[in-house]
Amino acid sequence: KDKVPVLGDLPFLGRLFRSESSHTEKKNLIIFVTPRIIDPAGNPVHTMENLPYDPNSIPPQKPVAK
């Protein structure tokens, strides 16, 4: 809500000296999670060379339609 000081507070003429507006904004948050298996000491169990699967064999996922 914006208004001209004093003039925007007048009972009837004040409408000429003030304005209201609204704004809606949509945001998307994307979180990428990469799981890693580690032993109790914190060392990785698998490296990229000895993964139990081929990372390139995973097909890309299609976006989900809303």
C-alpha positions in Angstrom: 0.0 0.0 0.0 1.5 3.3 -1.1 0.2 6.8 -0.3 1.2 10.5 -0.3 1.8 11.5 3.3 -1.1 13.4 4.8 -3.1 13.6 1.5 -3.5 9.8 1.5 -5.2 10.0 4.9 -8.0 12.4 3.9 -11.4 10.7 4.2 -12.8 11.1 0.6 -10.0 12.7 -1.4 -7.4 10.4 0.0 -8.3 7.7 -2.6 -6.8 9.9 -5.2 -3.4 9.9 -3.4 -3.0 6.2 -2.5 -2.6 3.0 -4.4 -2.6 -0.7 -3.6 -1.0 -3.6 -5.5 -0.3 -7.2 -5.0 2.5 -9.4 -6.4 2.6 -13.2 -6.4 5.9 -15.0 -7.0 6.4 -18.7 -7.4 9.7 -20.4 -6.6 10.9 -24.0 -6.9 13.4 -25.6 -4.6 15.4 -28.5 -6.1 17.5 -30.7 -3.9 19.9 -33.2 -5.4 20.8 -36.1 -3.1 23.7 -38.4 -3.8 23.9 -41.4 -1.4 27.2 -42.8 -0.5 27.8 -46.0 1.5 30.5 -45.6 4.1 32.0 -48.0 6.7 32.0 -47.2 10.4 35.3 -45.4 10.1 33.8 -43.0 7.5 35.6 -44.4 4.5 33.7 -45.0 1.2 32.8 -48.6 0.6 32.7 -48.1 -3.2 34.6 -45.8 -5.4 33.4 -44.7 -8.9 35.6 -47.4 -10.4 34.1 -50.3 -8.4 30.5 -49.4 -8.0 28.1 -52.5 -8.0 26.4 -51.0 -11.1 27.2 -48.9 -14.1 26.2 -45.3 -13.4 25.8 -44.7 -17.1 23.2 -47.5 -17.3 20.6 -45.5 -15.3 18.3 -43.9 -17.8 17.5 -40.2 -17.5 14.2 -39.5 -15.7 11.5 -37.6 -17.5 10.0 -34.6 -15.7 6.7 -35.3 -13.9 3.8 -33.4 -15.4 1.5 -31.6 -12.9 
